[in-house]
Amino acid sequence: MFLETSRLRVRRFRPGDAPALAAYRSDPAVARYQGWSAPVSAEEAADLVAGFAAGDPEEPGWFQYAVELTATGELIGDIGVCLHDNRMQADLGFTLARAHQGHGYATEAVTALLDRLFTEGGLHRVSAVCDARNTASARLLERVGFRLEGRRPAHSWIKGEWTDDLLFGLLAGDR
């Protein structure tokens, strides 16, 4: 899957992406609500990128897309899609470098990917979970049409503490 918007390209990862991935995933502010811990070494980033590049977006499981600026080719983040075994629903996650947050890039990339997942992918439902303290991600999900479906108090043990999860869902018919 290759998507292009007026400002962004959503594409498969390639080996040259490892240094940029290591840089933004090593930022403690970016990693705060994520399942990984900063810093991410160059070796870890190279392994991640190799795994991402080898994945198949048409097969069940997680597939990570690179998000780059069309004008410069700079990698600014990634979007993960976990296709369920039934191939009719998926989970969504996203990460954006701090310097590129607040400019509408994540909204633009997620919207384009959702359009593709629902139209060409034929998905019925896409779900997302975020840490309840991550208000920016929750607002983004609501902005692109997700509905808050629930809150699981003290559900996830992340980085030495229990966190509440917010559960979001988007049905094809609600777009």
N, C-alpha and C positions, 0 to 999 in steps of 0.2 A: 504494500500500500504506500503510495506516494501522494501527498497532498501539498498543494501550494495555495496560499492566500496572498493578499496584496503585500503582506510584510513577512510572512513565514513560510518555511518548508518543513513538513513533517515527513521524515524519511527513516530508512533503516540506518542503524549505527554502522560506522566503519572504523578501522583501527586508529586513524588519525584523531578520533574524537576523545581518546583516553585522557589527554592532558586537561582539556576543558571540563570533562566530566569530573575528574579528580579535583579540580579547582572549585567548582560550585558545590559539589557534594562534601567538600572539606570545610565549608563555611558553617560554623556552629548554628547560625541563625537559620540556614536552609535545612540543616539536619534535625533541628529541634523537635519537630513533630513526626519525623520519619523513623522507619525501623532500623536504619543504620546509624552508626556513630561517626562523627567527624574526629580526626581527619580520615580521608580515603587516600591511601597511598597510590603512587603511580602504578605499582604492580597490581594492586586490587582493582584499580580503574581499568587497566588493560585486560584483566581477566573478565571483569563485568562487560566491557565493550565486546570482547570476543564472544561471550555467551549471548549477549543481545543480538549480535550480528548473525549468529548461527541459528537463531530461533525462526519459527515459522508462524506468521500471524494467522494462518488459516487453521492451525491446530489448537486444540484445547491447552490451556495454561497461559502463563504470563508471556507477553511480548512487549518489549520496550521500544518505543519510537524516539528518535532524536528530533529535537526542535531547534531549527536554526533560522537566523535572520536571512531573508532572501537577498537583501542588498549586499551583505558582507560575507555570508557563509559561516558566520560565527555560531557555534553551538551555545544555546542559552538555556537548555533544559531538556526534559524528557517526559513522555507520557507513557504509562503502562496500561495495557489492556489484558485482563485475564478472561479468556474465552472459556465458558463452561463446557463440560462434556456434551451437553445437548445442543451446543452451537446456536442457541437462541437467546442467550443472555451472557452478560459479561460484567466484570468489575473494572473500575477505572481508578487510576492514581496519576498524580502529576507532580513535577518538581521543576522549579524555575530558579535560575541564578538570581541572587538578591539584587544585583544591579539592573536586572530587567523586570523586576516585579513592579506593579503599579502602573504599567503602560498598556495594559489590555492584551498583552501577548498570550498569557495563559488562557484567557477567555477565548481569544481568536483560535488558538490551536485546539482547545477542547471542543469548541463549537464545530470546527471543520471535521475533526475526528468523529464526533457524534453523528454528524450528517452522513458520513461515509458508513459508519457502523449500522445505522438504521436503514439507509437506502440500499446500498450495495451489499452490506453484510446481512441484511434481513433480520437484524436482532429485534426481539420483542421488548427486552428490558436491559438497562445498564444501571448498576448499583455503584455506590461509592461510600466509603467510611472515612471519617476524619476525626482527629482528636478534637474534643469539644472546645479546647482553648485556641484552636487554629481558626479564628474567626474569618481570616482572609480567604481560606479555602472553602469554608462553609458558604460565605457570600458568593464566591465564584460559582459554586455548584448551583445555588439558587438562581443566580443570574442567567445561567445557561438552561434553566428549566427543571432542574432536579427538585424534588419535593422532600422535605425533611420527614422521615418516616418513623424515627424513634431515637431514643437516647439510651445507651447502656451504661449505667453508672459503674465506675471503678471496674471496667471490663478488661482493659489491656494493661499488662505490666510492661512498661517501656522505660528504659533508662533509669531503672531503680525506683519507679513510682507507678501507682495505679492511676490510670487516666480514664475519663469518660469518653465513649465513642458516640459520634453522631452518625446515624444511618440515613442515607439518601437513596432515592430511586427515581428513575425516569423511564416511562413507558413509551414505546414507539407512538402510540395513539395520542400521547399528550404533547407531542412536538408541534 
